[in-house]
């Protein structure tokens, strides 16, 4: 029997992966890639994580405050 993963767990995983990509300097978000190309530093922020993961800031604040 397969263990099901909840939507909250999937979103939390997306957020953690997004944080890792930002910290490592390899974002996939076009907005963050443009910052890198413009030689601007990436800052780890809720907005950056939201942009990178495709999750709204409101979702992060409401459902994932541990992030």
C-alpha positions as CSV (number, residue, x, y, z in Angstrom):
1,X,0.0,0.0,0.0
2,X,1.3,3.4,-1.0
3,X,1.7,6.1,1.6
4,X,-0.1,9.3,0.4
5,X,1.6,12.6,0.8
6,X,-0.7,15.6,1.8
7,X,-0.8,18.8,-0.2
8,X,0.8,20.6,2.7
9,X,3.7,18.2,2.8
10,X,4.2,18.6,-1.0
11,X,4.2,22.4,-0.7
12,X,6.6,22.3,2.2
13,X,8.9,20.2,0.1
14,X,8.7,22.7,-2.8
15,X,9.5,25.5,-0.4
16,X,12.6,23.7,1.1
17,X,13.8,22.9,-2.4
18,X,13.3,26.5,-3.5
19,X,15.3,27.7,-0.5
20,X,18.1,25.3,-1.4
21,X,18.2,26.6,-5.0
22,X,18.3,30.2,-3.8
23,X,21.1,29.6,-1.3
24,X,23.1,27.6,-3.8
25,X,22.7,30.4,-6.4
26,X,20.9,28.2,-9.0
27,X,17.3,29.5,-9.1
28,X,14.9,28.4,-11.8
29,X,12.5,31.4,-11.5
30,X,12.9,33.7,-14.5
31,X,12.7,36.7,-12.1
32,X,15.5,35.4,-9.9
33,X,17.6,34.3,-12.9
34,X,17.3,37.8,-14.3
35,X,18.7,39.2,-11.0
36,X,21.7,36.9,-11.3
37,X,22.3,37.9,-14.9
38,X,22.2,41.5,-13.9
39,X,24.9,40.7,-11.3
40,X,22.6,41.5,-8.5
41,X,22.9,39.5,-5.3
42,X,20.1,37.1,-4.4
43,X,18.6,37.6,-1.0
44,X,16.8,34.9,0.8
45,X,13.4,36.4,1.6
46,X,9.8,35.2,1.7
47,X,9.2,36.9,-1.6
48,X,12.2,35.2,-3.2
49,X,11.0,31.8,-1.9
50,X,7.5,32.6,-3.2
51,X,8.8,33.5,-6.6
52,X,11.0,30.4,-6.8
53,X,8.4,27.9,-5.6
54,X,5.4,29.4,-7.3
55,X,3.6,29.6,-4.0
56,X,2.0,32.8,-2.7
57,X,3.5,34.7,0.2
58,X,0.2,34.5,1.9
59,X,0.3,30.7,1.7
60,X,3.8,30.7,3.2
61,X,2.8,33.0,6.1
62,X,-0.5,31.2,6.8
63,X,0.3,27.5,6.3
64,X,4.1,27.3,6.5
65,X,5.3,29.8,9.2
66,X,8.2,27.4,10.0
67,X,9.8,28.4,6.7
